[in-house]
Amino acid sequence: MDALLIVDVQKGMFAAEPPHDGEAVVARIAGLLAQARAKGVPVFHVQHDGGPGDELERGAPGFPICDAVAPRPGEPVFVKTTRSAFASTGLERALCAAGVDHIVICGMQTEFCVGTTLLGAVDRGFRMTVVSDGHTTFDNEILPAEKIVALHHRIWQGKVAELVPAADITL
């Protein structure tokens, strides 16, 4: 069974410098979310708690999930304090209980929580599809965000996941 996994699309990610193609990425994720809901595909949300003083600290203005992709009642939300959505959460147990064997993953940030969660899912035996235009990150002092995303696509494609643009995903 398929599931949609949305990682860390939180208001704090848009508080200062916006991520590369951020609004368009959120819009594509929102489209996939609507598709999943319409077809009864399980949706799992992940939310990062960065701890005291962090813009993503639980209770801070940046902690809530962005309105466009906010969970509905009954959709599970897993709050994590590390990069992996599998560490110290019930995500794996919930996916298995729902009969999920294939995950479509999207969210933020490519080189941190999306990538770490992707690898954690593969290590646990899940088949993975990355929404190739459904994850993003920020520029850093070494690479612009667009190149970070491209580098991760090069690493992931054919090795750990299938990469598919949002428009070509059918849940």
ZIBEL-V646363 format. One record per residue. SS is DSSP state (H for helix, E for strand, C for the rest). PHI is phi in radians with two decimals (NA if undefined). PSI is psi in degrees with one decimal (NA if undefined). Layout:
<<SS	PHI	PSI> <SS	PHI	PSI>>
This chain:
<<C	NA	142.8> <E	-1.44	156.0> <E	-2.57	152.1> <E	-1.81	127.3> <E	-2.05	117.0> <E	-1.91	118.5> <E	-1.86	117.4> <C	0.98	38.4> <C	-1.54	80.2> <E	-1.99	154.4> <H	-1.00	-34.4> <H	-1.12	-21.9> <H	-1.22	-15.7> <H	-2.00	9.8> <C	-1.25	-39.5> <C	-1.98	-106.5> <C	-1.32	123.6> <C	-1.24	150.2> <C	-1.22	161.5> <C	-0.98	124.4> <C	0.97	27.8> <H	-0.99	-49.8> <H	-1.12	-39.6> <H	-1.17	-38.6> <H	-1.08	-46.1> <H	-1.08	-40.5> <H	-1.10	-40.8> <H	-1.16	-40.5> <H	-1.11	-41.8> <H	-1.05	-38.4> <H	-1.12	-42.6> <H	-1.15	-38.2> <H	-1.09	-44.4> <H	-1.08	-41.2> <H	-1.09	-46.3> <H	-1.07	-45.8> <H	-1.09	-43.0> <H	-1.10	-31.0> <H	-1.75	1.9> <C	1.29	21.5> <C	-1.36	132.1> <E	-1.04	139.0> <E	-2.09	133.9> <E	-2.20	129.3> <E	-1.86	144.7> <E	-2.17	139.9> <E	-2.37	131.6> <E	-1.64	131.9> <C	-1.87	106.7> <C	-1.39	-3.4> <C	1.53	178.6> <C	-0.92	127.4> <C	1.50	-11.7> <C	-1.42	148.4> <C	-1.12	-19.2> <C	-1.80	17.6> <C	-1.11	137.6> <C	-0.92	128.9> <C	1.62	-16.4> <C	-1.37	158.7> <C	-1.02	-25.9> <C	-1.50	-7.6> <C	-1.23	-39.4> <C	-1.06	149.6> <E	-1.21	143.0> <C	-0.96	140.4> <H	-0.94	-39.7> <H	-1.09	-23.2> <H	-2.21	21.7> <C	-1.12	143.5> <C	-1.15	147.7> <C	-1.66	160.9> <C	-0.95	135.0> <C	1.66	-17.9> <C	-1.49	122.6> <E	-1.20	142.3> <E	-2.14	127.3> <E	-1.94	117.5> <E	-1.61	128.9> <E	-2.16	159.9> <C	-2.11	4.1> <C	-2.21	179.6> <C	-1.21	-34.9> <C	-1.50	130.7> <C	-1.26	-8.5> <C	-1.61	-20.3> <C	-1.34	121.5> <C	1.04	30.1> <C	-2.28	172.6> <C	-1.68	18.7> <H	-1.02	-50.4> <H	-1.04	-45.1> <H	-1.05	-43.0> <H	-1.17	-40.7> <H	-1.09	-46.2> <H	-1.13	-41.3> <H	-1.10	-30.9> <C	-1.47	-2.6> <C	1.35	21.1> <C	-1.33	132.2> <C	-2.21	-9.0> <E	-2.34	125.8> <E	-2.02	132.2> <E	-1.75	116.8> <E	-1.94	142.7> <E	-2.69	167.0> <E	2.38	-147.4> <E	-2.40	151.8> <C	-1.67	145.6> <H	-0.86	-56.3> <H	-1.49	-4.1> <H	-1.99	-96.1> <H	-1.25	-35.6> <H	-1.15	-50.8> <H	-1.11	-42.4> <H	-1.18	-41.3> <H	-1.16	-40.0> <H	-0.99	-51.3> <H	-1.13	-37.3> <H	-1.11	-37.7> <H	-1.17	-43.7> <H	-1.08	-43.6> <H	-1.05	-24.6> <C	-1.66	5.0> <C	1.60	7.7> <C	-1.41	141.1> <E	-1.39	140.6> <E	-2.20	139.5> <E	-2.14	125.8> <E	-1.67	129.5> <E	-1.29	104.7> <E	-1.08	-28.8> <E	-1.96	24.9> <E	-2.11	23.0> <E	-2.55	155.8> <E	-2.74	178.0> <C	-2.76	-164.3> <C	-2.03	156.5> <C	-1.07	150.0> <C	-2.26	-175.8> <C	-1.23	-11.8> <C	-1.85	-44.2> <C	-2.37	146.6> <C	-1.27	154.9> <H	-0.94	-40.4> <H	-1.03	-38.2> <H	-1.31	-33.1> <H	-1.08	-45.7> <H	-1.08	-46.9> <H	-1.07	-41.1> <H	-1.06	-45.3> <H	-1.17	-35.4> <H	-1.06	-42.3> <H	-1.08	-39.4> <H	-1.25	-43.0> <H	-1.38	-41.5> <E	-0.98	123.6> <C	1.34	-10.3> <C	-1.84	-45.9> <C	-2.19	-17.2> <E	-2.76	160.9> <E	-1.61	137.4> <E	-1.85	125.7> <E	-2.42	132.3> <C	-1.18	152.6> <H	-0.94	-39.6> <H	-1.12	-21.9> <H	-1.76	2.6> <C	-1.58	130.0> <C	-2.09	113.5> <C	-1.56	NA>>
